[in-house]
Amino acid sequence: MVTKTATWAYRDRFHESFGRTYFRRFSDGLVSSIGLGTYLGDPTDAVDERYHESIVTALESGVNVVDTAINYRCQRSERVVGEAVRDADVDRDAVLVATKGGFVPFDGERPANPGQYVQSEYVDSGIADPDDLVRGSHCIAPDYIDDQLDRSLDNLGLDHVDLYYVHNPETQLADRSREAVYDQLEATFERLERRADEGDIQHYGVATWECFRVPPEHDSYLSLAEIVGRARSAAKTVGNAATHFRAVQLPFNVHMADAFTVEGQSSADGAVSTLALAHQADLDVFTSASILQGDLTAELPEDVGAKLSGDSTVQKAINFARSAPGVTSSLVGMSRPEHVEENVAAGTFDPMGADAFDATFE
Ligand SMILES: NC(=O)c1ccc[n+]([C@@H]2O[C@H](COP(=O)([O-])OP(=O)(O)OC[C@H]3O[C@@H](n4cnc5c(N)ncnc54)[C@H](OP(=O)(O)O)[C@@H]3O)[C@@H](O)[C@H]2O)c1
């Protein structure tokens, strides 16, 4: 478990190298506001080796958030994350390991016939009902997510996952109504509440791509308030005093700031942005694609870049994402130790205050 004692000790080891609010509250512990992501890269041994070195370097230089998913790089990312967490000179309880389930994963490499693989591994075996599979590759039904969590624990070789996300639930909207997606999420949340009681996960949440960045009339829209309500109902059904639903992941960067600018979520105060609603609901927000999948390493809009701190463009881009109000940690995919070094150094600069962040939109 990512504990208060271990994360504070981790913070004490590293905080002097960093700027203001580099470490931020997560539950009763502290996490770094820059996290390491493991999405991109080919499913090869060479990329595994690079990730291993990068993750160990990051953990040993002040990054205690590592994000993965069972489908990333055909399950190789989860496997290398587990190995690196074990190999690094850090306390396991000081590291927030997050993973996700939803997209059907391949095993080690892309099979010659993906459809046949999904059929035999998941459909014929009874793990996934064909009616729950969208585009033959996405499923968030309770039994399926249960199976995926077991496989993730196995891949990671860890006895629990600190934060487990249901991956891109809006994908299901291609085949079913919004109400049916909320119902299925609630059923799956019940399962996750039980897995939390059993100690297999500490917290859970939803990792998303589009649903929290678009207005309510958009086909991919989901209501965060409804999802939080469903998590609370799930906790009640299984007899938990409070829900273990704790976090949201969404893309956020200089060119994708919709979670701050689009007031598409409903709250008691009327329509608000997703970041504002997440803050009101006491949820942690983790940003993905924080440097636009590498595109922000070369250039930022001149007016925004001028207002950001950092020695390089990529550091400024990271500092934009982690300055947004309500963001706990900005994930940056980095499979090269030299990128880790440059990106972690973004944290030596203070993030922008709320007024300065607002001013970047003027
Ligand atoms: N829907 C979802 O749930 C979702 C979607 C997307 C991402 N995510 C999560 O969020 C994480 C971050 O997003 P992302 O990886 O898609 O995009 P990203 O962090 O915006 O960009 C990652 C890319 O930038 C490159 N890079 C990193 N630091 C660099 C530097 N200093 N100089 C030059 N290039 C650099 C990386 O290359 P190297 O690998 O060569 O270092 C990689 O190709 C993911 O890894 C994943 O964990 C979640």
The ligand as a MOL file (V3000), in Angstrom:
LIG
                    3D

  0  0  0     0  0            999 V3000
M  V30 BEGIN CTAB
M  V30 COUNTS 48 52 0 0 0
M  V30 BEGIN ATOM
M  V30 1 N -6.5850 6.8970 -22.0520 0
M  V30 2 C -5.5840 6.6500 -21.2560 0
M  V30 3 O -5.7720 6.0380 -20.2600 0
M  V30 4 C -4.2050 7.1180 -21.6120 0
M  V30 5 C -3.9480 7.6050 -22.8900 0
M  V30 6 C -2.6590 8.0230 -23.1810 0
M  V30 7 C -1.6900 7.9630 -22.1970 0
M  V30 8 N -1.9410 7.4660 -20.9520 0 CHG=1
M  V30 9 C -0.8960 7.4090 -19.8910 0
M  V30 10 O -0.2550 8.6890 -19.8230 0
M  V30 11 C 1.1460 8.5300 -20.0750 0
M  V30 12 C 1.6920 9.7580 -20.7820 0
M  V30 13 O 1.1240 9.8920 -22.0750 0
M  V30 14 P 1.8640 9.4300 -23.4310 0
M  V30 15 O 3.0060 8.5280 -23.1050 0
M  V30 16 O 0.8330 8.9320 -24.3630 0 CHG=-1
M  V30 17 O 2.3720 10.7950 -24.0410 0
M  V30 18 P 3.3940 11.9220 -23.5370 0
M  V30 19 O 3.7970 11.6960 -22.1480 0
M  V30 20 O 2.7480 13.2110 -23.8730 0
M  V30 21 O 4.6360 11.7340 -24.5210 0
M  V30 22 C 5.4680 10.5970 -24.4730 0
M  V30 23 C 6.4680 10.6720 -25.6310 0
M  V30 24 O 7.3360 11.7930 -25.4380 0
M  V30 25 C 8.6980 11.3720 -25.5520 0
M  V30 26 N 9.5070 12.1530 -24.5960 0
M  V30 27 C 9.4210 12.1490 -23.2480 0
M  V30 28 N 10.2990 13.0090 -22.7190 0
M  V30 29 C 10.9910 13.5560 -23.7350 0
M  V30 30 C 12.0490 14.4870 -23.7980 0
M  V30 31 N 12.5710 15.0580 -22.7020 0
M  V30 32 N 12.5300 14.8200 -25.0250 0
M  V30 33 C 12.0200 14.2630 -26.1600 0
M  V30 34 N 11.0060 13.3550 -26.1450 0
M  V30 35 C 10.4970 13.0060 -24.9390 0
M  V30 36 C 8.6940 9.9100 -25.1800 0
M  V30 37 O 9.8030 9.2920 -25.7880 0
M  V30 38 P 10.6670 8.1130 -25.1050 0
M  V30 39 O 9.7310 6.9840 -24.8040 0
M  V30 40 O 11.6310 7.8190 -26.2030 0
M  V30 41 O 11.3250 8.6230 -23.8570 0
M  V30 42 C 7.3520 9.4550 -25.7580 0
M  V30 43 O 7.4750 9.1540 -27.1230 0
M  V30 44 C 1.2180 7.2550 -20.9200 0
M  V30 45 O 2.5190 6.7220 -20.9790 0
M  V30 46 C 0.2130 6.4000 -20.1960 0
M  V30 47 O 0.7690 5.8630 -19.0230 0
M  V30 48 C -3.2100 7.0690 -20.6550 0
M  V30 END ATOM
M  V30 BEGIN BOND
M  V30 1 1 1 2
M  V30 2 2 2 3
M  V30 3 1 2 4
M  V30 4 1 4 5
M  V30 5 2 4 48
M  V30 6 2 5 6
M  V30 7 1 6 7
M  V30 8 2 7 8
M  V30 9 1 8 9
M  V30 10 1 8 48
M  V30 11 1 9 10
M  V30 12 1 9 46
M  V30 13 1 10 11
M  V30 14 1 11 12
M  V30 15 1 11 44
M  V30 16 1 12 13
M  V30 17 1 13 14
M  V30 18 2 14 15
M  V30 19 1 14 16
M  V30 20 1 14 17
M  V30 21 1 17 18
M  V30 22 2 18 19
M  V30 23 1 18 20
M  V30 24 1 18 21
M  V30 25 1 21 22
M  V30 26 1 22 23
M  V30 27 1 23 24
M  V30 28 1 23 42
M  V30 29 1 24 25
M  V30 30 1 25 26
M  V30 31 1 25 36
M  V30 32 1 26 27
M  V30 33 1 26 35
M  V30 34 2 27 28
M  V30 35 1 28 29
M  V30 36 1 29 30
M  V30 37 2 29 35
M  V30 38 1 30 31
M  V30 39 2 30 32
M  V30 40 1 32 33
M  V30 41 2 33 34
M  V30 42 1 34 35
M  V30 43 1 36 37
M  V30 44 1 36 42
M  V30 45 1 37 38
M  V30 46 2 38 39
M  V30 47 1 38 40
M  V30 48 1 38 41
M  V30 49 1 42 43
M  V30 50 1 44 45
M  V30 51 1 44 46
M  V30 52 1 46 47
M  V30 END BOND
M  V30 END CTAB
M  END
